[in-house]
Amino acid sequence: MQIKLTYNRRSTHPVEVGNICIGGDNPIRVQTMANTSTNDIDASVEQARRCIEAGAELLRYTTQGLREVESLSQIHEQVLTSVPLVADVHFQAEVAEAAAKVVEKVRINPGNYSKDASKLEERFLRLLDICREYGTAIRIGVNHGSLSERMMDRYGDTPEGMVESVMEFLRIAWAQQFMNIVISVKASNTRVMVDTVRLLVKRMARERMDYPLHLGVTEAGEGEDGRIKSAVGIGALLADGIGDTVRVSLSEAPENEIPVARDLVNYFADPHSPRYTGEVTAEVLDQIGDRPTIRYSSMEDDWQLFCLQAAAECGRLLWEYSAGEIELCNPSFSETKLNFLGKDILQASRVRIYKTEYISCPGCGRTLFDLQKTVAEVKKATAHLTGLKIAVMGCIVNGPGEMADADYGYVGAGRDRISLYRGKECVLKNIPQEEAVEQLLKLIESDQNGK
Ligand code: SF4
């Protein structure tokens, strides 16, 4: 059965963020997040320049407190371009309120916006008033693993719980006719991320809301695996016509994220892309065994582009047709290479697990160690542990919650200090970083030997 490849963008209202617009008929925007300390103005400005040169249309900064808000205003003055800045705020509503007076957009997390549920509405209304006065946009950003206790008690860490966390805030904003909001719902598990965004879109449609969406797979990792995982999750939604701005989160320099996001967006939204010129076909082959096979054929001769495009198309088709295999056809690449890529896509879609699964955050101003180097060390030491999910997270504040369903976690606990987790349980606290990989291996080995 030949599968028709189409693209009909979900209708949304435009949201003004500084002098760009997200949603409506505007192009799908590409953004990234700094991994410098926000208080290191020179490093942040230098990095901002590299990201803008790479094509970033928005730049986000971790904003832990009022000191970072002040730093943001200095970064803002020095990044003399039209690229809007976004403050990423957790835990402190007063920081979001202060940041809203300084930057073009503030990201808040409903899971930690207000501990006191009875004050949530009052506090959020105050933020809406400030944003209205200063023309600031808001991102309501929910992540799998960081729901409020109230939502966890009621729904558990489920798509329903994530959607309800967003809707609670949206209903307040909608009643005030505050439209300058973009929403994101992210998870490291691509299937969970896609199912949750689809559910959110249905729920918004039921309540006649048309807020635009920011797409991303959290803790996607780095290298080819990180790119394939991001393409599976983001691609499935872009193919649905969902998505108005995209961030590909890689445990690499933020400027590396931009071309990946741009290639994905172009593939779906550009009518001249190979998807629409007949150079790509997808079909479902006769059932072999108990599940069908997806055959994806392409003439794309650039390996990086082919990987992204195949992952973006095949992940969603695997789910939609309950398929269990992928057959990739491309005359430019060897059968061995295509077979490995097929397996990587099956793993990124969580259809089959062939190797160790890594979950690693992109790092931000909260990261106090060399994340990229550490991810490489952990990968080297644990590559033989097929089937295990191992997380490497930059900070203790958000890391443990957001490392999703990892079996083990390596989490930054302070400068050159690491805590090790078994699932959600912290088993070794604040150990020196130079011992951490060895201790992680010992922990896993002792668990596997049943000690
Ligand atoms: S887990 Fe911590 S260090 Fe990593 S991106 Fe999230 S907030 Fe930043």
Residues whose N, C-alpha, C, O or C-beta is under 5 A from the ligand:
A	BS01	SF4	C361 P362 G363 C364 R366 T367 M393 G394 C395 N398 G399
